[in-house]
């Protein structure tokens, strides 16, 4: 029996930054996937992980990311990557969230950055704040010093919602973040696109979300 639906934010409720990464790499003549490979290499303790846990400031992140990407084949400044992260909200996913909210508890677990926190995206902040208000509980990595895929962050969410993990559905666009959720008993949905994710969520919840 489903009690709660828990969502990632970027790449789920917004478009994926991976397309922006690819365009940036093509425009700069960089090796394909250099940004994603840098993000994935030593993913527990690399520049990205430290920044999302608010352990380093922007200047340190910029330098660390540059060094790590250079070691993988080409220097990319961390500062240049940050603007690529801001995706557009997916209206159909927001609509699905609203319908889910009417029946189930809702939560959001997001790895975010101190310099780019949810709710601080300029002219879009009011719209995003309206979306974030649909969640019963939100966990942001930069605020708690813990990030996915650390298993503790999922346990914090189920405790906050007062639900059994076995009665939860978790959506994320990254497989590495889905595994810990599955390990504690959650049903998981890997978000490839909005249509696919909504269809799978309809099957799991029994709701009409379109």
N, C-alpha and C positions, 0 to 999 in steps of 0.2 A: 504493500500500500504506500503510495507516494504521499509524503508529508511536506516536502520542500524541494524547490528547484533552485540550484545555486549556479551563478553565472560568472564567467570571466568577463572582463570589459572590452579591452582592445582586441580586435580581431574576431569578436563575437557580437557585441552590440554595435561595434564600429567596423568599418572595413579594415582589412589586414594591412599592416605596414609593409609586408613583404613585397608588394607591388612597387611601393615607393623606393624600397631598397634597390630593387632590380633596375628601375629607371635611373636612379642616382649612379649606380655602378656603370651602366651603359654610357651615360653622359660623361662620366669622368674617365672612361677607359679602364676601369678597375676589373680585376678578376671576378667572374660570376660568383655570386653568393659569398663574397668576402665578409660582408657584414654579418650574415647569418652564421657563418662559420666561426667568426670571432665571438659572437654571442654564445655559441654552443660549446666552444672549447673551454674546458675547466669550468663548467657552468655553475658550480657551487661557489667558486672564489674568484672569478674573473672581474674585470672592471664593471661589467653590467650588473653582476650580482651585488657587488659592494655598493654601487650607486642606488640600486633598488632597495637596499637595506639602510640607506642613508648613512653609510659608513665612510664615504668619501664625498668631497664637495665637487662642484662642476669642473673646476680647474684640474683636480686630480683625476677625475673620470676622463676628461679630454686627453690627458697625457697617457694614462694607463691604456685606454682603448687604442690610441695610436700605436703604442708599443706592441700590444697584443696582435693587432691586425698586421703590422709590419712583419712580425714573426711568422705570420701565415701567408705572406706574399706581397702585401701592399699596405702602405700606411693610410689609414682613414682616421681623421680627427673625430673624437667623440662628440664635440660640439656640432659637427656637420650632420651627425646621425639623428640628433634629437628632433629637429623639425620634421623628420620623415615619419615620426611616430604618430602624428595627429591624423587619425582617420576620420571619415565621415560617419555619423550615426546612420544605422540601417533602420529605416522606418518600419519595415516589416518585422524586424526583431523586437523593436520597442513595442509594437502592437502585440506581439506574442507575449512579451513580458507583462504587459498590462492585463492580458487575459489570464495568464498564469497567476498573477497576484490576486485575482478575485477568488481563487480556489485554494492555493497553496501558500505556505510561507516562502519567502524569497530571500536570497543572499547574494552578495557579490564579493568574490575574492580576486583582487587585482594586484599584479606586480606593477608598481608605478614608480615614478622618480620624484625626488624632492623638488626639482626645478620644473616639473610638469605634472603637478598633482591634479587629480580629478577635481573639477569645479574651478580650475584656474586657467581655462583656455580662452581667455579674451571674450570676444563677442558671443561665443557659443556657451558661455558658462551658465546662463540661466536655463537654457534648454537641457544641458547636461545635468544641472542640479535637479530639474524636474524629473529626469529619468532616474537619477540616483535615489530620489525620494520614494521610488517604487520598491526599494529593497527594505526588508525588515532589519537587515544588518549588513554593513559594509566593512571589509577588511582591506586596508591598503598597506602594501609592504613597506613603503617609505615611512609610514607612521608607527609601525610596530617593530621594525628592525628584523623582520622575518619575511621570507618570500617563498613562493611556489618554486620547486616541488617539495619543499620541506613538509613532511606529513603533519607536523604540528599545526600548520595553518588551517588545514581542513578540519582537524579536530576542534580547533578554536571556533570555527564557524558552526559546526553541529552543536557544540555546547551552547553557543550564543542563541541559536534558534531553538534549542531544547528538542532536538530530533535525533532519531536513530539514523546513523549513516546508511543503513540498509534501506531506509525509506526516502532516500534523497537521489536526485538526478543532478549531475554536474556537467556543465558545458564549457569547453575550452577549445582553442584552435591549435594547441600544442600537445602532442602525445605524451611528452615527458611530464606535463602537468596533470594529465588524466590518470596516469598509472597509480599515484598514491591515493587518489580518490577511489579507484577500483579496489585497491588493496584493503581499504577499510569498509568495503561493501557497497559503495555508491554505484548506481547505474551511470554510465558516462556517455557523452556524445561529443565526438570530435567534429568541430565546426569547419566545414570546407567552404560552405556558402550558406546564405540565409535560407533558401528553399529547402535544401537537404536537412539542415539543422531543425527547422520548424517541423518538417515531416517526421523526423525521428522523435522529436519531443511530443508531437501529437500521439504517436504510437505508444510511447511510454506512459504518458499522462492520461490518455483517453479524452483529451480536450480538443476542441476545434479552435485553432489559433490563427486562422487567416481571415 
